[in-house]
Amino acid sequence: MLIKLKDKEPKRPFYCSENAVLIGDVRCKEYSSVWFNSVLRGDINYVEVGRYSNIQDLSVCHVTFELPCIIGDYVTVGHNAVLHGCNISNYVLVGMGSVILDGANIGEGSIIAAGTVVKENSIIPPFSLVAGVPGQVKKTLPKSIIEDLKKHAESYFEFAKSIKENGEILKY
C-alpha cells in the first residue's frame, strides 16, 4: 500500500508486496524490493532505499525530525529488522531481528549479525562484523565480502522479479 502524505508520494520500488506499507517521502531506487508486512514511514523525514536493496518481511524503516533513514545500494535488510533514523552504506547485510538506532552509521561491506542492537550515534567502520546487545565489532571482514553481499542482494532481486512476473494473488 502506498500512502501519499503532505504532498509526498512514495516512489514505488521494483517490487512491493501487496501488504507492505510505504508512507509519505519514501524514495525507492531501481531494482529495490519491499517485502511482506514491512513498513517504511517517511512521515516527518525521508526514507531512501538504494538500488538492488531489499527490505525483507516484517521490517520497519522510520525517521526522526532531524534524521532520515538512508539505505545504500545492494543492502539486504533481514526479516523483522528495525532501522530508525540511521545510515546504512552500500553492500551491507543487516541480520534478522536487528535494531539500528538513531544516528548510527554502518560502514560499507559490514555485516550486522541477527539480533544485534546498534546503539544511537554508533559509527561502525567499513568491513565490520558486528554482533551483540549492544552491538560490538567482533572482527574485520575481507574486502572480498562485497562480492558475496552484492550477489545476495541480486538474488533477492531475482526472487522479486519471479514473484512480479509469475505470482498470482489467490482469493480464499
Secondary structure as UniProt FT lines:
FT   STRAND          2..3
FT   TURN            6..7
FT   STRAND          15..16
FT   TURN            18..19
FT   STRAND          21..28
FT   TURN            30..31
FT   STRAND          33..34
FT   TURN            36..37
FT   STRAND          39..49
FT   TURN            51..52
FT   STRAND          54..55
FT   TURN            57..58
FT   STRAND          60..62
FT   STRAND          69..71
FT   TURN            73..74
FT   STRAND          76..77
FT   TURN            79..80
FT   STRAND          82..84
FT   STRAND          87..88
FT   STRAND          93..94
FT   TURN            96..97
FT   STRAND          99..100
FT   TURN            102..103
FT   STRAND          105..106
FT   TURN            108..109
FT   STRAND          111..112
FT   TURN            114..115
FT   STRAND          117..118
FT   TURN            120..121
FT   STRAND          123..124
FT   TURN            126..127
FT   STRAND          128..131
FT   TURN            132..135
FT   STRAND          136..140
FT   TURN            143..144
FT   HELIX           145..166
//
